[in-house]
Amino acid sequence: MYDTSALTEDNELTLSVRELGYRVLSPTGCTVTTAMMPNVLSLLKQRRRWQRGALENLLAHGLNRVTAPYVARQFLTYLAVLFTAFFPYTLIVALARGQYPDFFHPLWITVAGVYIFEQTVSVRTGGLKAGLVSLLIVPELLHNIFLNLIYILSYYGALFATNEVWGRIRHLSATEFDKRGNPLVKAKKPARPSLHGTHRRRHTVGARWFQGVLSTATLAVLLLALLIPLIDLQLAWSLIAVYVITGFLATLGRLVPVLTS
């Protein structure tokens, strides 16, 4: 009843039933939780599976009225990944030319302050410890870098249909972990060693053509990102400013329901 080759079968089912005309609702009395991964490697596998699965599902279903919003979110996600790398690269180019940006401009201080405030308020239900950790900023930045790495690996894997191990560990009780959080019992290996590109339609002529176009477009965007700071540094800073201010407005938008709930 569902695509058994999908890495994220729940997401694929959601797309399928919505394309059939049904609404997908989340009951107000339903609480959803996810198992905490015992170590960084397991977390990487979990998050890579989720992101790779989401991309694979969109490639399998194609662009339509249901998938369009999901495609737009993925586009914005990868735009953020691009700018995360574009900013330090532009900064390095500027410093190499003896130009020092004014990071203490009132506008940028305001943006940073609102961002920190939003991060702290959003974890207020976690208690004082969660709020103090969010104020450190560094853990959040490291987590974002970690997620960006996952996004890049997932994009490459989905684009070129590389093999992907499902990577889920079996459920372990609290007594099966040591003091460092490492499992005392090794998880069983999945029955299938890997998923080969997941969907059959990925191997059609049309899919191969789309793969080539998307690969070319990706390389073109990366090349453009490398050249812009070298050719027109002011343009590079202007693009970064537009992105930061847009993100600032989005942060304000997220704060409204948080403060009013």
C-alpha positions in Angstrom: 0.0 0.0 0.0 3.0 2.3 0.0 6.3 2.7 -1.8 8.6 0.2 0.0 11.7 1.8 -1.6 11.1 5.2 0.0 13.4 6.2 2.8 10.6 8.2 4.5 7.5 6.1 3.9 5.3 8.3 6.2 6.2 11.4 4.1 5.6 9.5 0.9 2.2 8.3 2.1 1.2 11.9 3.0 2.0 13.1 -0.5 0.1 10.2 -2.0 -3.1 10.6 0.0 -3.0 14.4 -0.6 -2.6 13.9 -4.3 -5.8 11.7 -4.2 -7.7 14.7 -2.8 -7.7 13.8 0.9 -6.8 16.2 3.7 -4.1 15.2 6.2 -4.9 16.5 9.7 -3.0 16.3 13.0 -5.4 15.7 15.9 -5.1 18.2 18.7 -4.8 15.3 21.2 -2.0 13.6 19.3 1.5 14.0 20.8 4.4 12.9 18.5 7.9 12.3 19.8 11.0 10.9 18.3 13.6 8.7 19.9 16.8 10.5 20.9 19.9 9.2 19.1 22.6 7.9 21.4 25.5 9.4 19.5 26.4 11.8 16.8 26.8 9.1 14.1 23.3 7.8 14.7 22.0 11.3 14.6 23.7 11.9 11.3 22.2 8.8 9.8 18.7 9.7 11.1 18.7 13.2 9.8 20.3 12.2 6.5 17.6 9.6 6.0 14.9 12.2 6.7 16.3 14.8 4.4 17.3 12.3 1.6 13.9 10.7 1.9 12.1 14.0 1.6 14.1 14.9 -1.6 13.6 11.4 -3.1 9.8 11.6 -2.4 9.6 15.0 -4.3 11.6 13.6 -7.2 9.4 10.6 -7.4 6.1 12.5 -7.3 7.2 15.4 -9.5 6.1 19.0 -9.3 2.3 19.4 -8.8 -0.1 21.5 -6.7 0.6 19.2 -3.7 4.3 19.1 -3.9 4.9 22.7 -4.9 4.9 24.1 -1.3 7.3 21.3 -0.2 9.6 22.1 -3.2 9.6 25.8 -2.2 10.6 24.9 1.3 13.5 22.8 0.1 14.6 25.6 -2.2 14.7 28.0 0.7 16.6 25.5 2.8 19.3 25.1 0.2 19.4 28.8 -0.4 20.2 29.2 3.3 23.0 26.5 3.0 24.4 28.5 0.1 24.4 31.8 2.0 25.9 30.2 5.1 29.0 29.5 3.0 28.7 32.6 0.9 29.1 35.0 3.9 32.5 33.7 5.2 33.8 33.5 1.7 32.8 37.1 1.0 34.3 38.1 4.3 37.6 36.5 3.5 37.7 38.2 0.1 37.0 41.6 1.7 39.6 41.2 4.4 42.2 40.1 1.8 41.5 43.4 0.0 41.8 45.4 3.2 38.1 46.1 3.6 36.6 45.7 7.0 32.8 45.5 7.3 31.0 47.4 10.1 29.5 44.5 12.0 28.5 46.9 14.9 26.1 48.9 12.7 22.8 49.4 14.7 20.9 47.4 12.0 23.1 44.3 12.4 23.1 44.5 16.2 19.3 44.6 16.1 19.1 41.6 13.8 21.4 39.6 16.0 19.6 40.6 19.2 16.2 39.6 17.8 17.6 36.3 16.5 19.0 35.5 20.0 15.8 36.5 21.6 13.7 34.3 19.3 15.9 31.3 19.9 15.7 31.7 23.7 11.9 32.3 23.8 11.3 29.3 21.5 12.8 26.9 24.0 11.2 28.5 27.1 9.2 25.3 27.8 12.5 23.4 28.3 13.2 25.3 31.4 16.0 27.5 32.7 18.8 25.2 31.5 17.5 25.2 27.9 17.3 29.0 27.9 20.8 29.4 29.2 22.2 26.9 26.5 20.4 28.9 23.8 22.0 32.1 25.0 25.5 30.5 24.4 24.7 30.8 20.6 27.7 28.5 19.7 25.7 25.2 20.2 23.0 26.5 17.8 25.6 27.5 15.3 27.3 24.1 15.5 24.0 22.4 15.1 23.2 24.5 12.0 26.6 23.6 10.5 25.9 20.0 11.2 22.5 20.2 9.5 24.0 22.0 6.5 26.4 19.1 6.1 23.5 16.7 6.1 21.6 18.8 3.5 24.6 18.8 1.2 25.2 15.0 1.5 21.5 14.4 1.0 21.3 16.6 -2.1 24.3 14.9 -3.6 22.8 11.4 -2.9 19.4 12.2 -4.2 20.7 13.9 -7.3 23.0 11.1 -8.3 20.9 8.3 -6.9 23.7 6.9 -4.7 23.1 3.9 -2.4 21.7 4.7 1.0 21.5 2.6 4.1 18.3 3.0 6.0 20.5 3.3 9.2 17.8 3.0 11.9 18.9 1.4 15.2 16.5 -1.0 16.9 14.7 0.3 20.0 16.9 0.0 23.2 15.7 0.4 26.7 17.4 2.9 29.1 19.3 0.1 30.8 21.1 -0.8 27.5 23.1 2.4 27.4 26.3 3.2 29.3 27.0 6.4 31.2 28.2 8.1 28.0 25.0 7.3 26.1 26.6 4.6 24.0 24.5 1.5 23.4 25.7 -1.6 25.2 24.0 -3.9 22.7 24.9 -3.6 19.0 21.9 -2.9 16.8 21.1 -5.5 14.2 22.1 -4.6 10.7 19.2 -3.9 8.3 17.9 -6.7 6.2 18.6 -4.7 3.0 22.2 -3.4 2.7 21.1 -0.3 0.8 18.5 1.4 -1.3 19.6 1.9 -4.9 18.4 5.3 -5.8 15.0 4.3 -4.2 12.6 4.9 -7.1 12.4 3.0 -10.4 11.4 6.1 -12.4 14.8 7.6 -11.4 16.4 5.4 -14.1 14.2 6.6 -17.0 15.5 8.7 -19.8 13.5 11.7 -18.6 14.9 11.3 -15.1 18.4 11.2 -16.4 17.8 14.3 -18.5 16.4 16.1 -15.4 19.5 15.0 -13.4 21.8 16.5 -16.0 19.9 19.8 -16.0 19.8 20.1 -12.3 23.5 19.2 -12.0 24.4 21.9 -14.5 22.3 24.4 -12.7 23.8 23.6 -9.4 27.3 24.0 -10.8 26.4 27.3 -12.4 25.1 28.7 -9.1 28.2 27.6 -7.2 30.4 29.1 -9.8 28.4 32.3 -9.7 28.7 32.4 -5.9 32.5 32.1 -6.2 32.8 34.8 -8.8 30.5 37.5 -7.5 32.7 38.6 -4.5 35.8 38.6 -6.8 34.1 40.7 -9.5 31.8 43.0 -7.4 32.3 42.9 -3.7 29.6 45.5 -3.0 27.1 43.4 -4.9 28.0 40.4 -2.7 27.5 42.4 0.5 24.2 43.7 -0.9 23.0 40.1 -1.6 24.0 39.1 1.9 22.1 42.1 3.4 19.0 41.3 1.5 19.1 37.7 2.7 19.8 38.7 6.3 17.0 41.2 6.4 14.6 38.7 4.8 15.6 36.2 7.5 15.1 38.9 10.1 11.5 39.5 8.9 10.9 35.7 9.0 12.2 35.6 12.6 9.7 38.3 13.5 7.0 36.3 11.9 7.9 33.3 14.0 7.9 35.4 17.2 4.3 36.4 16.8 2.7 33.0 17.5 5.3 32.2 20.1 4.6 35.3 22.1 0.8 35.1 21.7 0.5 31.4 22.6 
